[in-house]
Amino acid sequence: MFNGIEMGLGNLSKLSDAKSRSISAENFSGEKGKAGMAEEGTGKDPGRFLGKGWKISPSIMVPAKSTVVLADIEGPGVIQSLWMTGYIGRDYILRIYWDHQEQPSVECPLGDFFASGWTDTEALWPVKFAPVNSVPVAVNPKHGLNCFWSMPFRNHCKITLENRNHKDKVLYYQINYSLTDVSDDCGYFHAQFRRSNPVKFKEDHVILDGVEGKGHYVGTAYHIGLNGANDWWGEGEIKFYLDGDQDYPTICGTGTEDYFGGAWNWDVDGEYKKYSTPFSGMHQIIQPNGLYISQQRFAMYRWHIMDPIRFDKDLKVTIQDLGCQSHHWNDGGAYLARQDDIATVAYWYQTLPTKPFPDFPDREGLKVI
C-alpha cells in the first residue's frame, strides 16, 4: 500500500496507512491526543481569563548560549514540513540528525536554511523583508519560514536549535510529520552551510565537498555581499564534480545569473530585477543606503527538483567569484577575479553514513560585516 511519502497533486487522492503527527510548543512530543493541553507557557498571561486549551503555549524561549531539542521522533517516518518564526538571524543554528548518528546531516544558520541569510530581525538597521515563493521553501509576510523538503528516516529523527546569543530568544515552530514505512530506495535529506569571507583570490568558493555515498543534489541557496567596487560580479561558473572527477567537472555552468535562472546581469532598464519562482529566484537585493548599509548584497536560490544531479559515490560543488569592470567591458576589458563575501547552503539526498562536515564557523565567523 502507498506509504504517504512524496505527496503531490498527482497522488493526492491515494490513501495510505501513514499516521499524521505534529510537534510544536503546544505538543512537544507529537503524541496523539496530547496537543493544546498546556497550563504553562509564553501565552499564559494573555490567556489567563480563558485557561487551558486557549493558546497557553504558542512558543518557547530558547535560553542564551544553549541548545534545545525541538523534535525527538522514533521512526520509521518522514518530516513533511517545517514552519518557524520569532527571532531570525545567524545566532540560531539548525541541526538535524538521522538514525542516531552523532554527525548532523543538516547544519546551517536558521535564516540561511530558508534562503534568508541576510535577515536579522534584531539588527539596528534591518533590511527589508524579502519573500520567497518557491516549491520547497516559502518565506511569507512577515518572516514566516516554511520548508517542504521531504525528509524520510528509518529509525530516528532529532532536530535541535542552538542559540549562540547572550540573550534568550523566542521561537514559534511547527514540525509536521508522518509515521510510515520508508522504502529502501529513499535517501536521507542533507543541508550544509559554507562561507568564504572573503573568497581567496583566484580560488573558487566551495559549496560542497567530501560527500561519500549514493545520492542526488537538489538545491543551492546563495548569498553574496560585494567587497570593493560594486562592479558586475556574476560571471562565475558553477561546477559539479561527480564520481571521481578531478581537474575538470562533468557539469559546468555558464555564469552565476544563468545558473539561478536569469540572464544578462538581471538588467532590466538599467536596474537589477528581483524574481521568485517555483524553482529559482534572485529574491533579495540590498542596496547601499548612503549611511550604514554600504555594500550591495544579493540572495538567490536554485532548486534541482525537476533536474536533480545524481552521483554514485562522491560529489563536489564549487562556484567562481568572477566579475568584470563593466565600464571597460566594451573597450578590450577582461574578466576580474573578485574577493566577495559568499555564503551558501547545499541541499542533497544520500545514503548514510553522513561524513563529518567541516568545522562550523564560530559566532564571529558568521557575522554580517
VMD Tcl script that draws the C-alpha trace (Angstrom):
set ca {
  {0.00 0.00 0.00}
  {1.11 3.59 -0.64}
  {3.25 4.85 2.28}
  {2.23 8.51 2.03}
  {5.76 9.78 1.23}
  {6.36 12.17 -1.69}
  {2.84 13.54 -1.78}
  {1.87 15.74 -4.73}
  {-1.03 16.68 -6.94}
  {-0.53 13.51 -8.95}
  {-1.14 11.18 -6.00}
  {-3.15 13.33 -3.61}
  {-6.18 11.03 -3.80}
  {-4.20 7.91 -2.82}
  {-4.96 6.57 0.65}
  {-2.29 5.20 2.99}
  {-1.74 3.87 6.50}
  {0.59 6.78 7.38}
  {-0.20 8.44 10.72}
  {-0.13 12.24 10.86}
  {1.64 13.85 13.81}
  {2.89 17.35 14.65}
  {5.34 18.82 17.15}
  {5.04 22.39 18.42}
  {5.08 24.34 21.66}
  {1.50 23.04 22.09}
  {2.64 19.40 21.84}
  {6.36 18.89 22.44}
  {6.29 15.14 21.82}
  {3.80 14.98 18.94}
  {1.86 12.37 20.89}
  {-1.65 11.54 19.67}
  {-4.41 13.42 21.51}
  {-1.99 15.47 23.62}
  {-1.95 18.87 21.87}
  {-3.28 22.11 23.34}
  {-3.16 20.88 26.93}
  {-0.55 23.31 28.28}
  {-1.15 25.14 31.55}
  {2.22 26.93 31.47}
  {3.83 28.78 28.60}
  {4.52 32.07 26.84}
  {0.78 32.67 26.39}
  {-0.26 32.03 29.98}
  {-0.71 35.69 30.88}
  {-2.83 36.78 27.86}
  {-4.82 33.54 28.21}
  {-5.36 33.86 31.94}
  {-9.11 34.57 31.59}
  {-9.68 31.64 29.22}
  {-7.49 28.89 30.63}
  {-6.34 25.53 29.37}
  {-6.74 24.97 25.64}
  {-6.61 28.67 24.76}
  {-3.15 29.29 23.29}
  {-1.28 28.95 26.57}
  {1.95 27.72 24.90}
  {2.30 29.12 21.35}
  {6.10 29.49 21.50}
  {9.21 28.77 23.54}
  {12.13 30.79 24.80}
  {15.49 29.39 23.72}
  {17.90 30.21 26.56}
  {21.09 32.12 25.77}
  {24.15 30.03 24.95}
  {22.16 26.80 24.86}
  {20.74 24.17 22.52}
  {17.16 22.89 22.70}
  {15.77 19.69 21.21}
  {12.78 20.55 19.04}
  {11.98 17.01 17.89}
  {12.90 13.51 19.10}
  {10.97 11.02 16.96}
  {11.13 7.24 16.76}
  {10.79 6.03 13.17}
  {10.13 4.98 10.62}
  {8.61 8.18 9.32}
  {9.03 11.32 7.26}
  {9.27 15.03 8.12}
  {6.82 16.68 5.74}
  {7.07 20.38 6.61}
  {8.71 22.85 8.97}
  {7.39 26.28 9.96}
  {9.32 28.70 12.16}
  {9.35 32.35 13.15}
  {10.35 34.61 16.02}
  {13.98 35.65 16.16}
  {15.72 35.05 12.82}
  {19.45 35.55 12.45}
  {22.74 33.71 12.35}
  {22.78 33.25 16.13}
  {20.24 30.44 15.59}
  {21.83 27.19 14.28}
  {19.55 24.42 12.98}
  {20.76 20.80 13.10}
  {19.05 17.54 12.09}
  {20.33 14.07 12.97}
  {19.15 10.84 11.30}
  {19.05 7.35 12.80}
  {21.10 8.13 15.95}
  {24.14 9.44 14.07}
  {26.41 11.70 16.14}
  {27.13 13.70 12.98}
  {24.30 16.05 11.90}
  {23.08 15.70 8.34}
  {21.76 19.28 8.41}
  {23.85 22.06 9.97}
  {23.01 25.60 9.00}
  {22.10 29.04 10.36}
  {18.32 29.11 10.52}
  {17.84 32.01 8.10}
  {20.27 30.65 5.52}
  {18.44 27.30 5.52}
  {15.36 29.19 4.32}
  {17.35 31.28 1.78}
  {17.15 34.29 4.13}
  {20.74 34.62 5.28}
  {20.80 38.42 5.30}
  {17.78 38.58 7.62}
  {18.39 39.63 11.22}
  {15.16 40.60 12.92}
  {17.04 42.34 15.75}
  {19.59 44.28 13.69}
  {19.93 48.00 14.36}
  {19.42 48.64 10.64}
  {17.28 45.70 9.45}
  {16.92 45.04 5.75}
  {13.53 44.95 4.05}
  {11.51 41.74 4.19}
  {12.26 39.50 1.19}
  {9.60 36.91 0.27}
  {10.46 33.53 -1.25}
  {7.74 31.98 -3.44}
  {9.18 28.58 -4.34}
  {8.01 24.97 -4.14}
  {10.17 23.55 -1.30}
  {10.85 26.83 0.55}
  {8.47 29.72 1.18}
  {9.17 32.85 3.23}
  {5.91 34.69 3.80}
  {4.98 38.03 5.43}
  {6.39 38.71 7.91}
  {9.24 36.23 8.23}
  {7.18 33.08 8.28}
  {9.76 30.43 7.35}
  {8.34 27.36 5.59}
  {10.12 24.23 4.34}
  {8.51 21.39 2.38}
  {11.56 19.22 1.66}
  {10.58 15.57 2.19}
  {12.82 14.07 4.90}
  {12.32 10.31 5.39}
  {14.05 8.42 8.20}
  {14.05 4.78 9.20}
  {14.94 4.65 12.90}
  {15.08 8.08 14.49}
  {14.98 11.84 13.90}
  {16.38 14.53 16.19}
  {16.07 18.25 15.40}
  {17.89 20.83 17.54}
  {18.26 24.60 17.60}
  {21.27 26.35 19.14}
  {21.06 29.94 20.41}
  {24.55 31.47 20.36}
  {23.35 34.88 21.52}
  {23.88 36.20 25.05}
  {20.12 36.81 25.32}
  {17.19 34.41 25.40}
  {15.36 34.27 22.06}
  {11.76 33.45 21.15}
  {10.83 30.66 18.74}
  {7.49 29.71 17.24}
  {7.61 26.38 15.39}
  {5.58 23.54 13.90}
  {7.12 20.27 12.70}
  {4.64 18.19 10.70}
  {5.49 14.55 10.08}
  {4.03 11.13 9.38}
  {4.81 7.76 10.92}
  {5.03 5.37 7.98}
  {7.18 2.75 6.29}
  {10.16 4.03 4.31}
  {11.14 2.18 1.16}
  {14.71 1.01 0.55}
  {15.25 3.49 -2.30}
  {14.70 6.63 -0.15}
  {17.77 8.74 0.60}
  {18.32 10.96 3.63}
  {18.00 14.74 3.38}
  {21.17 16.78 3.96}
  {21.99 20.51 4.04}
  {25.38 22.11 4.67}
  {26.36 25.76 5.14}
  {29.69 27.19 4.00}
  {31.05 30.72 3.94}
  {34.07 32.39 2.31}
  {34.62 35.92 3.59}
  {36.45 36.98 1.60}
  {36.84 34.42 -1.17}
  {40.56 33.81 -1.60}
  {41.98 35.50 -4.69}
  {41.62 33.35 -7.83}
  {40.17 30.45 -5.83}
  {36.66 29.03 -6.09}
  {34.13 29.12 -3.28}
  {33.45 25.51 -2.27}
  {29.72 24.88 -1.92}
  {30.11 21.20 -1.04}
  {32.92 18.67 -0.78}
  {33.71 15.43 1.00}
  {30.39 13.75 0.21}
  {30.57 9.96 0.03}
  {27.68 7.67 -0.85}
  {24.98 7.43 -3.49}
  {22.54 10.29 -3.89}
  {21.43 13.37 -5.76}
  {21.93 17.10 -5.34}
  {18.70 19.09 -5.11}
  {19.46 22.74 -4.46}
  {21.62 25.76 -3.68}
  {20.89 28.85 -1.60}
  {23.39 31.62 -2.34}
  {24.17 34.89 -0.59}
  {26.80 37.32 -1.83}
  {27.94 40.60 -0.29}
  {30.11 42.66 -2.62}
  {33.50 43.73 -1.34}
  {35.28 46.61 -3.01}
  {33.91 48.31 -6.10}
  {30.31 47.49 -6.94}
  {31.09 46.33 -10.48}
  {29.42 43.38 -12.18}
  {30.07 40.24 -10.17}
  {28.06 37.40 -11.74}
  {30.33 35.78 -14.34}
  {31.28 32.85 -12.10}
  {30.63 29.29 -13.29}
  {29.21 26.62 -11.00}
  {30.87 23.22 -11.36}
  {29.73 19.74 -10.31}
  {32.48 17.13 -9.87}
  {30.87 13.68 -9.97}
  {32.19 10.24 -9.04}
  {35.92 10.75 -9.13}
  {36.18 13.88 -11.33}
  {39.47 15.60 -10.53}
  {40.78 18.54 -12.57}
  {37.60 19.12 -14.57}
  {33.92 18.59 -13.72}
  {31.22 16.69 -15.54}
  {28.80 19.65 -15.31}
  {29.84 23.29 -15.75}
  {27.52 26.28 -15.83}
  {27.95 29.42 -17.90}
  {27.53 32.17 -15.32}
  {26.05 32.93 -11.92}
  {22.85 34.57 -13.14}
  {22.43 31.78 -15.70}
  {22.57 29.07 -13.01}
  {19.91 30.87 -10.97}
  {17.61 31.03 -13.98}
  {18.25 34.61 -15.12}
  {20.22 36.15 -17.96}
  {22.21 39.22 -18.93}
  {23.01 40.50 -15.42}
  {19.31 40.55 -14.45}
  {19.45 44.00 -16.06}
  {16.01 45.43 -16.87}
  {16.03 49.12 -17.82}
  {19.37 49.62 -16.10}
  {18.39 48.04 -12.77}
  {18.58 44.63 -11.16}
  {15.21 42.85 -11.38}
  {14.08 40.63 -8.49}
  {12.08 37.46 -9.06}
  {10.95 34.42 -7.08}
  {9.62 31.41 -8.99}
  {8.91 27.74 -8.15}
  {12.46 26.51 -8.79}
  {14.75 29.55 -8.99}
  {14.96 33.14 -7.86}
  {17.04 36.22 -7.14}
  {14.65 37.40 -4.47}
  {16.64 39.94 -2.45}
  {18.67 42.99 -3.46}
  {20.15 45.16 -0.71}
  {21.39 48.47 -2.00}
  {23.65 50.92 -0.11}
  {21.59 53.50 1.77}
  {24.25 56.19 1.85}
  {24.90 55.74 5.57}
  {25.18 52.44 7.47}
  {24.45 49.97 4.67}
  {27.45 50.40 2.41}
  {27.54 47.20 0.32}
  {25.33 45.67 -2.31}
  {24.09 42.27 -1.17}
  {22.05 39.66 -3.03}
  {20.22 36.42 -2.18}
  {19.13 33.73 -4.64}
  {18.20 30.06 -4.89}
  {18.11 27.22 -7.40}
  {16.18 24.01 -6.65}
  {17.05 20.91 -8.72}
  {13.65 19.28 -8.25}
  {12.94 18.60 -11.92}
  {16.64 18.05 -12.70}
  {18.46 16.51 -9.70}
  {22.18 15.97 -10.16}
  {22.88 12.31 -9.44}
  {26.08 10.76 -8.13}
  {27.03 7.16 -7.30}
  {29.95 7.56 -4.89}
  {31.08 11.16 -4.36}
  {30.28 14.80 -5.12}
  {32.00 18.19 -5.05}
  {30.38 21.53 -5.99}
  {32.18 24.86 -6.47}
  {31.39 28.31 -7.84}
  {33.72 31.06 -9.07}
  {33.71 34.59 -7.67}
  {34.15 36.23 -11.05}
  {33.13 39.59 -12.49}
  {34.36 42.32 -14.76}
  {34.88 46.06 -14.77}
  {31.73 46.95 -16.63}
  {32.83 50.42 -17.69}
  {35.80 48.84 -19.53}
  {33.98 45.79 -20.93}
  {33.44 47.28 -24.39}
  {36.97 48.60 -24.59}
  {39.13 45.48 -24.51}
  {38.03 44.58 -20.99}
  {38.58 41.27 -19.22}
  {37.14 39.11 -16.50}
  {38.05 40.12 -12.96}
  {38.62 37.65 -10.09}
  {36.81 39.07 -7.07}
  {37.05 38.60 -3.30}
  {33.50 38.88 -2.07}
  {31.59 37.52 0.93}
  {29.83 34.33 -0.26}
  {27.67 32.11 1.94}
  {25.90 29.06 0.54}
  {23.71 26.17 1.58}
  {23.89 22.91 -0.38}
  {20.88 20.57 -0.25}
  {21.10 16.91 -1.25}
  {19.88 13.36 -0.54}
  {22.22 10.44 0.03}
  {22.73 7.11 1.74}
  {24.10 7.02 5.30}
  {26.52 7.38 6.97}
  {26.99 11.13 6.76}
  {30.66 12.08 6.63}
  {31.68 14.74 9.18}
  {31.18 18.28 7.90}
  {33.94 20.92 8.06}
  {34.23 22.75 11.38}
  {31.24 25.06 11.69}
  {32.09 28.78 11.86}
  {32.12 30.38 15.30}
  {29.87 33.34 16.08}
  {32.43 35.84 14.75}
  {32.75 33.82 11.55}
  {29.00 34.13 10.90}
  {28.64 37.88 11.46}
  {27.47 40.05 8.57}
  {30.21 42.70 8.35}
}
mol new
graphics top color blue
foreach p $ca { graphics top sphere $p radius 0.5 }
foreach p [lrange $ca 0 end-1] q [lrange $ca 1 end] { graphics top cylinder $p $q radius 0.2 }
display resetview
